[in-house]
Amino acid sequence: MSEVEQQNVKLATAGFDARFPNTNQTKHCWQNYVDYFKCIDARGEDFAPCKQFYRAYHSLCPNSWIEKWDAQREEGTNPSNFKV
């Protein structure tokens, strides 16, 4: 592969969070999901720190969970309070 064909790709996952030291990251996944929607409610989708929550929950949570929670949030049946 020539240098022209090579592309620099940066892969990253959620960083360490001292609130969730255990190997089971379910709570970490859920908390980042909730924090993201609270953040965009308070600051808007263009606020850069909100994107960290987005990246974290997308790297930690299974897509099926995210789809389920999104549907619940849209229906108003999600058990969390997404308002600040």
DSSP file (Angstrom, degrees, kcal/mol; ACC not computed):
  #  RESIDUE AA STRUCTURE BP1 BP2  ACC     N-H-->O    O-->H-N    N-H-->O    O-->H-N    TCO  KAPPA ALPHA  PHI   PSI    X-CA   Y-CA   Z-CA
    1    1 A M              0   0    0      0, 0.0     2,-0.0     0, 0.0     5,-0.0   0.000 360.0 360.0 360.0 129.1    0.0    0.0    0.0
    2    2 A S     >  -     0   0    0      1,-0.1     4,-1.1     4,-0.0     3,-0.4  -0.305 360.0-108.6 -78.7 166.5    1.5    3.4   -1.0
    3    3 A E  T  4 S+     0   0    0      1,-0.2    -1,-0.1     2,-0.2     3,-0.1   0.814 118.7  58.9 -65.0 -30.0    1.6    6.4    1.4
    4    4 A V  T  4 S+     0   0    0      1,-0.2    -1,-0.2     3,-0.0     0, 0.0   0.869 105.8  48.6 -66.6 -36.3   -1.0    8.1   -0.7
    5    5 A E  T  4 S+     0   0    0     -3,-0.4    -1,-0.2     2,-0.0    -2,-0.2   0.732  93.0  93.9 -77.4 -22.6   -3.5    5.2   -0.1
    6    6 A Q     <  -     0   0    0     -4,-1.1     2,-0.4    -3,-0.1    -4,-0.0  -0.460  57.2-166.7 -74.0 142.4   -2.9    5.1    3.7
    7    7 A Q        -     0   0    0     -2,-0.2     2,-0.7     2,-0.0    -2,-0.0  -0.974  22.5-122.2-126.9 143.5   -5.2    7.1    5.9
    8    8 A N        -     0   0    0     -2,-0.4     2,-0.5     2,-0.0    -2,-0.0  -0.767  32.3-175.4 -85.7 120.7   -4.8    8.0    9.5
    9    9 A V        -     0   0    0     -2,-0.7     2,-0.7     2,-0.0    -2,-0.0  -0.973  13.7-151.3-119.5 126.8   -7.7    6.7   11.4
   10   10 A K        -     0   0    0     -2,-0.5     2,-0.4     2,-0.0    -2,-0.0  -0.877  12.5-169.6-101.3 116.4   -8.1    7.5   15.1
   11   11 A L        +     0   0    0     -2,-0.7     2,-0.3     2,-0.0    -2,-0.0  -0.880  13.1 167.8-103.6 135.8   -9.9    4.8   17.1
   12   12 A A        -     0   0    0     -2,-0.4     2,-0.2    43,-0.0     3,-0.0  -0.997  17.7-163.6-147.2 148.8  -11.0    5.5   20.6
   13   13 A T        -     0   0    0     -2,-0.3    43,-0.1     1,-0.1     2,-0.1  -0.705  48.7 -63.7-119.6 176.9  -13.2    4.1   23.3
   14   14 A A        -     0   0    0     42,-0.3    -1,-0.1    -2,-0.2     3,-0.1  -0.371  57.8-125.1 -63.1 137.9  -14.6    5.6   26.5
   15   15 A G        -     0   0    0      1,-0.2     2,-0.1    -2,-0.1    -1,-0.1  -0.173  39.5 -69.0 -77.0 175.0  -11.9    6.5   29.0
   16   16 A F        -     0   0    0      2,-0.0     2,-0.5     1,-0.0    -1,-0.2  -0.415  44.8-164.0 -66.0 137.4  -11.6    5.3   32.5
   17   17 A D    >   -     0   0    0      3,-0.3     3,-2.2    -2,-0.1    11,-0.0  -0.975  13.2-151.7-126.1 115.0  -14.3    6.7   34.9
   18   18 A A  T 3  S+     0   0    0     -2,-0.5    -1,-0.1     1,-0.3    -2,-0.0   0.688  93.0  69.0 -62.3 -18.7  -13.5    6.4   38.6
   19   19 A R  T 3  S+     0   0    0      1,-0.3    -1,-0.3     2,-0.1    -3,-0.0   0.733 107.3  39.1 -69.7 -19.8  -17.2    6.3   39.4
   20   20 A F    <   +     0   0    0     -3,-2.2    -3,-0.3     1,-0.1    -1,-0.3  -0.635  65.4 155.1-130.7  73.2  -17.4    2.9   37.7
   21   21 A P        +     0   0    0      0, 0.0    -1,-0.1     0, 0.0    -2,-0.1   0.651  46.8  95.4 -78.3 -13.4  -14.3    0.9   38.6
   22   22 A N  S    S-     0   0    0      2,-0.2    -2,-0.0     1,-0.1     0, 0.0  -0.260  82.8-118.8 -76.1 163.7  -15.8   -2.6   38.0
   23   23 A T  S    S+     0   0    0      2,-0.0     2,-0.7     1,-0.0    -1,-0.1   0.792  94.6  86.9 -73.4 -27.3  -15.6   -4.5   34.9
   24   24 A N        -     0   0    0      1,-0.1     3,-0.3     2,-0.0     4,-0.2  -0.654  58.3-175.8 -75.1 114.0  -19.3   -4.5   34.3
   25   25 A Q     >  +     0   0    0     -2,-0.7     4,-2.7     1,-0.2     5,-0.2   0.169  48.5 109.5-100.2  16.9  -19.9   -1.3   32.5
   26   26 A T  H  > S+     0   0    0      1,-0.2     4,-2.5     2,-0.2    -1,-0.2   0.933  83.1  44.1 -59.6 -47.6  -23.7   -1.4   32.3
   27   27 A K  H  > S+     0   0    0     -3,-0.3     4,-2.9     1,-0.2     5,-0.2   0.894 112.8  52.5 -65.2 -39.1  -24.2    1.5   34.8
   28   28 A H  H  > S+     0   0    0     -4,-0.2     4,-2.1     2,-0.2    -1,-0.2   0.920 110.2  49.2 -61.0 -44.2  -21.4    3.5   33.1
   29   29 A C  H  X S+     0   0    0     -4,-2.7     4,-1.8     2,-0.2    -2,-0.2   0.954 114.1  44.5 -57.8 -53.5  -23.2    2.9   29.7
   30   30 A W  H  X S+     0   0    0     -4,-2.5     4,-2.5     1,-0.2     5,-0.2   0.903 111.8  52.2 -61.2 -44.8  -26.6    4.1   31.2
   31   31 A Q  H  X S+     0   0    0     -4,-2.9     4,-2.9     1,-0.2    -1,-0.2   0.886 109.3  49.1 -64.1 -39.2  -25.2    7.1   33.0
   32   32 A N  H  X S+     0   0    0     -4,-2.1     4,-2.1    -5,-0.2    -1,-0.2   0.871 110.0  52.8 -67.1 -35.7  -23.5    8.4   29.9
   33   33 A Y  H  X S+     0   0    0     -4,-1.8     4,-1.6     2,-0.2    -2,-0.2   0.952 114.2  41.5 -61.3 -50.3  -26.7    8.0   28.0
   34   34 A V  H  X S+     0   0    0     -4,-2.5     4,-2.2     1,-0.2     5,-0.2   0.922 113.7  52.7 -64.7 -44.9  -28.6   10.0   30.5
   35   35 A D  H  X S+     0   0    0     -4,-2.9     4,-2.5     1,-0.2    -1,-0.2   0.862 105.5  55.7 -61.4 -36.4  -25.9   12.6   30.9
   36   36 A Y  H  X S+     0   0    0     -4,-2.1     4,-2.6     1,-0.2     5,-0.2   0.947 110.4  43.2 -61.8 -48.2  -25.8   13.2   27.2
   37   37 A F  H  X S+     0   0    0     -4,-1.6     4,-1.4     1,-0.2    -1,-0.2   0.828 114.4  50.4 -71.7 -30.0  -29.5   14.0   27.0
   38   38 A K  H  X S+     0   0    0     -4,-2.2     4,-2.0     2,-0.2    -1,-0.2   0.907 111.4  50.4 -67.3 -41.2  -29.3   16.2   30.1
   39   39 A C  H  X>S+     0   0    0     -4,-2.5     4,-3.4     1,-0.2     5,-0.6   0.931 111.3  45.4 -64.1 -47.4  -26.3   18.0   28.6
   40   40 A I  H  X5S+     0   0    0     -4,-2.6     4,-1.1     1,-0.2    -1,-0.2   0.815 111.4  54.5 -69.8 -26.4  -28.0   18.7   25.3
   41   41 A D  H  <5S+     0   0    0     -4,-1.4    -1,-0.2    -5,-0.2    -2,-0.2   0.888 118.0  35.5 -68.6 -38.2  -31.1   19.8   27.0
   42   42 A A  H  <5S+     0   0    0     -4,-2.0    -2,-0.2    -5,-0.1    -3,-0.2   0.868 138.2  13.9 -81.9 -38.9  -29.1   22.3   29.1
   43   43 A R  H  <5S-     0   0    0     -4,-3.4    -3,-0.2    -5,-0.2     3,-0.2   0.585 103.6-109.9-119.2 -14.3  -26.5   23.4   26.5
   44   44 A G    ><< -     0   0    0     -4,-1.1     3,-1.4    -5,-0.6     6,-0.2  -0.074  36.1 -77.9  97.0 158.6  -27.6   22.3   23.1
   45   45 A E  T 3  S+     0   0    0      1,-0.3    -1,-0.1    -5,-0.2    -5,-0.1   0.704 123.9  60.9 -68.6 -21.1  -26.3   19.7   20.7
   46   46 A D  T 3  S+     0   0    0     -3,-0.2     2,-0.6    -6,-0.1    -1,-0.3   0.502  72.7 113.2 -86.5  -2.9  -23.4   21.8   19.5
   47   47 A F    X>  -     0   0    0     -3,-1.4     3,-1.3     1,-0.1     4,-0.7  -0.599  64.9-143.2 -73.4 116.5  -21.8   22.0   23.0
   48   48 A A  H >> S+     0   0    0     -2,-0.6     3,-1.2     1,-0.3     4,-0.6   0.832  93.0  58.2 -55.8 -43.6  -18.5   20.1   22.7
   49   49 A P  H >> S+     0   0    0      0, 0.0     4,-0.8     0, 0.0     3,-0.8   0.800  98.2  62.8 -60.7 -25.4  -18.5   18.5   26.1
   50   50 A C  H <> S+     0   0    0     -3,-1.3     4,-1.7     1,-0.2     3,-0.4   0.841  93.0  64.1 -64.2 -31.8  -21.8   16.8   25.4
   51   51 A K  H <X S+     0   0    0     -3,-1.2     4,-2.7    -4,-0.7    -1,-0.2   0.779  92.6  62.2 -65.5 -25.9  -20.2   14.9   22.6
   52   52 A Q  H <X S+     0   0    0     -3,-0.8     4,-2.3    -4,-0.6    -1,-0.2   0.915 104.2  47.6 -65.0 -42.0  -17.9   13.1   25.0
   53   53 A F  H  X S+     0   0    0     -4,-0.8     4,-2.7    -3,-0.4     5,-0.3   0.910 111.5  52.1 -62.3 -41.5  -21.0   11.6   26.7
   54   54 A Y  H  X S+     0   0    0     -4,-1.7     4,-2.0     1,-0.2    -2,-0.2   0.940 111.6  44.8 -60.0 -49.7  -22.3   10.6   23.2
   55   55 A R  H  X S+     0   0    0     -4,-2.7     4,-1.5     1,-0.2    -1,-0.2   0.890 113.3  52.2 -62.8 -39.2  -19.1    8.9   22.2
   56   56 A A  H  X S+     0   0    0     -4,-2.3     4,-1.7     1,-0.2     3,-0.3   0.945 111.8  43.0 -65.5 -48.8  -18.9    7.1   25.6
   57   57 A Y  H  X S+     0   0    0     -4,-2.7     4,-2.4     1,-0.2    -1,-0.2   0.846 112.7  54.1 -70.9 -28.8  -22.4    5.6   25.5
   58   58 A H  H  < S+     0   0    0     -4,-2.0    -1,-0.2    -5,-0.3    -2,-0.2   0.795 112.7  43.3 -72.1 -26.2  -22.0    4.7   21.9
   59   59 A S  H  < S+     0   0    0     -4,-1.5    -2,-0.2    -3,-0.3    -1,-0.2   0.737 122.9  36.9 -88.4 -22.1  -18.8    2.8   22.6
   60   60 A L  H  < S+     0   0    0     -4,-1.7    -2,-0.2    -5,-0.2    -3,-0.2   0.810 104.1  71.3 -97.0 -34.4  -20.1    1.1   25.8
   61   61 A C  S  < S-     0   0    0     -4,-2.4     2,-0.1    -5,-0.2   -35,-0.0  -0.625  81.7-115.4 -92.5 140.0  -23.8    0.3   25.1
   62   62 A P    >>  -     0   0    0      0, 0.0     4,-1.8     0, 0.0     3,-0.8  -0.455  28.3-121.0 -64.0 143.7  -25.1   -2.3   22.7
   63   63 A N  H 3> S+     0   0    0      1,-0.3     4,-2.6     2,-0.2     5,-0.2   0.839 111.7  59.7 -57.3 -34.7  -27.0   -0.8   19.8
   64   64 A S  H 3> S+     0   0    0      1,-0.2     4,-2.0     2,-0.2    -1,-0.3   0.864 104.9  49.2 -64.9 -34.6  -30.1   -2.7   20.8
   65   65 A W  H <> S+     0   0    0     -3,-0.8     4,-3.0     2,-0.2     5,-0.2   0.925 110.8  49.8 -67.5 -44.3  -30.2   -1.0   24.2
   66   66 A I  H  X S+     0   0    0     -4,-1.8     4,-2.7     1,-0.2    -2,-0.2   0.923 111.2  49.0 -61.5 -44.5  -29.7    2.4   22.6
   67   67 A E  H  X S+     0   0    0     -4,-2.6     4,-2.2     2,-0.2    -1,-0.2   0.915 113.0  47.8 -60.8 -43.3  -32.6    1.8   20.2
   68   68 A K  H  X S+     0   0    0     -4,-2.0     4,-2.4    -5,-0.2    -2,-0.2   0.933 113.7  46.2 -63.5 -46.7  -34.8    0.6   23.0
   69   69 A W  H  X S+     0   0    0     -4,-3.0     4,-2.7     2,-0.2    -2,-0.2   0.878 111.0  52.7 -66.2 -37.7  -34.0    3.6   25.2
   70   70 A D  H  X S+     0   0    0     -4,-2.7     4,-2.4    -5,-0.2    -1,-0.2   0.925 110.7  47.6 -62.1 -43.9  -34.5    6.0   22.3
   71   71 A A  H  X S+     0   0    0     -4,-2.2     4,-2.0     1,-0.2    -2,-0.2   0.917 113.3  47.9 -63.1 -42.9  -37.9    4.6   21.6
   72   72 A Q  H  X>S+     0   0    0     -4,-2.4     5,-2.4     1,-0.2     4,-1.2   0.902 111.2  50.9 -63.8 -41.0  -38.8    4.7   25.3
   73   73 A R  H  <5S+     0   0    0     -4,-2.7     3,-0.3     1,-0.2    -2,-0.2   0.909 110.9  48.3 -64.0 -42.3  -37.6    8.3   25.5
   74   74 A E  H  <5S+     0   0    0     -4,-2.4    -1,-0.2     1,-0.2    -2,-0.2   0.851 114.5  46.0 -66.4 -34.6  -39.7    9.3   22.5
   75   75 A E  H  <5S-     0   0    0     -4,-2.0    -1,-0.2    -5,-0.2    -2,-0.2   0.633 111.9-121.0 -81.2 -14.4  -42.7    7.6   23.9
   76   76 A G  T  <5S+     0   0    0     -4,-1.2    -3,-0.2    -3,-0.3    -4,-0.1   0.676  85.0 110.2  81.8  18.1  -42.2    9.2   27.4
   77   77 A T      < +     0   0    0     -5,-2.4    -4,-0.2    -6,-0.2    -5,-0.1   0.386  37.0 118.2-106.2   2.7  -41.9    5.8   29.0
   78   78 A N        -     0   0    0     -6,-1.0    -9,-0.0     1,-0.1    -8,-0.0  -0.520  64.9-135.5 -71.0 135.9  -38.2    5.8   29.9
   79   79 A P  S    S+     0   0    0      0, 0.0     2,-0.2     0, 0.0    -1,-0.1   0.552  75.2  89.0 -73.6  -6.9  -37.7    5.7   33.7
   80   80 A S  S    S-     0   0    0      2,-0.0     2,-0.7     1,-0.0    -2,-0.1  -0.543  77.2-124.4 -93.0 157.3  -35.0    8.4   33.8
   81   81 A N        -     0   0    0     -2,-0.2   -43,-0.1     1,-0.1    -1,-0.0  -0.890  24.7-177.5 -97.7 111.4  -35.5   12.1   34.2
   82   82 A F        +     0   0    0     -2,-0.7     2,-0.3   -45,-0.1   -41,-0.2   0.410  52.4  97.3 -92.1   1.8  -33.7   13.7   31.2
   83   83 A K              0   0    0      1,-0.1   -45,-0.1   -42,-0.1   -44,-0.1  -0.695 360.0 360.0 -91.7 144.9  -34.4   17.3   32.3
   84   84 A V              0   0    0     -2,-0.3    -1,-0.1   -46,-0.2   -46,-0.0   0.480 360.0 360.0 -75.8 360.0  -31.7   19.2   34.2
